[in-house]
Amino acid sequence: MISKYLISIPQHDAPDKGVIHDTETKLKIGVVDLLKTDFEPKKGEVHYFVSDTNNDVLLAFETDGYKKVHKNLLVLDMIARYCVYLGFAGATIHATFPGIGLG
């Protein structure tokens, strides 16, 4: 079974303030461009980071309303599909802040 995700990216902010929606579980994941914005993780939510040195990308992903019924595999799949959608073929997903320099 394939989950369907909706990706919402404000036209003037793309891709730094996007939201990924899972239509089946109603889970949302917010996206923050760490090269443009500070990020303060919220307690109780799941966080991942994506780096892609080929595209000068460093993003933080944070769930909104994470519950134990949501699996980390779902979160990772949503993030991976977001990266594919935006053409970040060289993206790497990190469980902790990667601490790398870009540019």
C-alpha positions in Angstrom: 0.0 0.0 0.0 1.4 3.4 -1.0 0.6 6.4 1.2 -0.3 9.6 -0.5 1.3 12.8 0.7 0.4 16.4 -0.1 3.3 18.9 -0.2 2.4 22.5 0.5 5.1 25.1 -0.3 4.2 28.8 -0.2 5.2 30.2 -3.6 7.3 33.0 -2.2 9.1 30.9 0.4 9.8 27.7 -1.6 11.2 25.3 -0.3 12.0 26.7 3.2 8.6 26.8 4.9 6.9 23.8 3.4 4.6 21.3 5.0 4.2 17.6 4.2 0.7 16.1 4.9 0.0 12.4 5.1 -3.6 12.1 4.0 -4.1 8.7 5.6 -2.7 9.4 9.2 -3.2 13.2 9.1 0.4 13.6 10.3 2.1 16.9 9.3 5.8 17.6 9.0 7.0 21.2 8.9 10.1 22.1 6.9 12.6 24.8 7.9 15.5 26.0 5.8 18.4 26.2 8.3 20.4 28.5 6.0 17.7 31.2 6.2 16.0 30.6 9.6 16.8 29.6 13.2 15.2 26.4 14.4 14.2 25.6 17.9 13.0 22.0 18.2 9.7 21.3 20.1 9.6 18.7 22.8 7.5 15.6 22.0 8.0 16.0 18.2 10.3 14.0 15.9 13.1 15.8 14.2 15.3 14.9 11.2 17.7 17.0 9.1 18.5 16.9 5.4 21.7 18.0 3.8 22.5 18.1 0.1 25.8 19.8 -0.6 25.1 19.6 -4.4 22.3 22.0 -4.0 23.4 24.0 -0.9 20.5 22.6 1.1 20.3 22.2 4.9 16.7 21.6 6.1 15.1 20.7 9.4 12.0 18.6 9.5 9.7 18.5 12.5 6.5 16.6 13.0 3.4 18.5 14.1 1.2 16.4 16.4 3.3 13.2 16.5 1.8 10.3 18.2 3.2 6.9 19.0 0.9 5.4 16.4 3.0 7.2 13.8 6.1 5.2 12.9 9.5 6.7 12.2 9.5 4.9 8.9 6.5 6.9 7.8 8.3 10.1 8.8 11.4 9.1 6.9 9.3 8.2 3.8 7.6 11.5 3.8 10.9 13.4 4.0 12.4 11.2 1.3 9.5 11.9 -1.0 9.7 15.6 -0.3 13.4 15.6 -1.3 12.7 13.6 -4.5 9.8 16.0 -5.4 12.2 19.0 -5.1 15.0 17.3 -7.0 17.4 16.9 -4.2 18.9 13.7 -5.5 22.1 13.9 -3.4 20.2 14.5 -0.1 21.1 12.7 3.0 18.7 12.3 5.9 20.3 12.7 9.4 18.8 11.8 12.8 20.9 14.6 14.4 22.1 18.0 13.2 24.8 17.2 10.6 27.0 20.2 11.5 28.4 20.6 8.0 29.4 23.7 6.1 27.7 24.4 2.8 28.6 26.9 0.1 
